Amino acid sequence: MSPCFTDWLAYARTMKCNIILSTALAAAAQLPLATAAEPATGRSVAFHGEILADSDISAAIQFRDMLIIGADEAVGARANENYIQLLQREASGDYRTVSNILVYRGDKQNGQELDIEGFAVEGDHLYVIGSHSLARKRFKESGSYEENLKRLTQVKQESSRYQLFRLALDATNQVSGRDQISLATIFNNDPLLSRFTTIPSKENGIDIEGIAAKEGKLYLGFRGPVLRDGYVPVMQLAFENPLESYKLLFVNLAGRGIRDLAAVSDGFLILAGPVGDEQVSYQLLHWNGKDCLTGSDRKESGKLHLLTEITPPEDGKAEGMALLSETAQNYELLIVFDGAKNGAPARFTIKRPGR
């Protein structure tokens, strides 16, 4: 067995969960559930000031001495303005908004929302990624059968979601440079990912929810698709030449998708959770950054360690994870929850693997 499949995953193979996929290209599959871990205890903090899209916080990261947050919903009079917000930590440990940065203004033709799902930082650059996903309309309880049937047949595709921004921030945290790319061409032509580009995200289609930067490379974590035997793609690429530089790595999250990524000194932290609405727990894992796909000819494979489970507040979904600090013993994290008021931010002290 590959070193990637540590004791928690070996045990997990005795347990099965169904993941419903939406087409023959993503047929129903039995995937292993990871064994449970002791849930972490978070310490609530508060965001003060005006929080935009305050029930839709989906991303968080520390940049210099600031905390940056973003939402997967647009705001403004036309509901087409996509902001990130900078917050300063106060002596109490709470945070207060100090400035807003407009990243993208959408329109009816291309889409209102960027659908911000993740941040990464390297040097003076902040990376902001949209989900690159499709969405199927929800049915309305007040609607007729025919109306709901029509809604279920409608899939929303907006080019506004297919963007990855690189913002250069000066010493005063103002935007001094801006670049953007789209990964749609890569997805549409990749032998594996192209099969999922026409499937809505919550039905195991393409959905990027995590991004991290390390040693000049970006790592993009997919909430979906989850592949056979529980593998989830992580795309590694260089922002300057994504088509020529990208490659796919794989991690096995036992049926879960990636909800966020954070770079640490010896690899990455993965916040894992459900692809759609299935009832599985949120887990925090350490990954050494190497491909976990097995092979008899591989001398070295990736390694995953289950660190803990994260219990979301009522109506909340663990979506954004900011690494505040790390020591030889612990990681200090701030996690925000989409669907909860102001993101229900909480701090967690998590022991490093083997501690």
ABEGO torsion letter per residue (X at the ends): XBAABBAAAAAAAABBBBBBBABAABBBBBBBBBBBBBBBBBBBBBBBEBBBGAAABABBBBBEABBBBBBABBBEAAGABBBBBBBBBBAAGBBBBABBBBABBBBAAAEABAGBABBBBBEABBBBBBAGBBBBBBBBAABBAAAAAAAAABBBBBAAABBBBBBBBBAAGBBABBBBBBAAAAAAABAAAAAAAABBAAAGBBBBABBBBBGGBBBBBBAOBBBBGGBBBBBBBBAABAAAABBBBBBBAGGBBBABBBBBAAEBBBBBBBABABBBBBBBBBBAGBBABBBAABABBBBBBBABBBBBBBGBBBABBBBABBBAABBBBBBBBBGBBGGGBBBBBBBBBGX
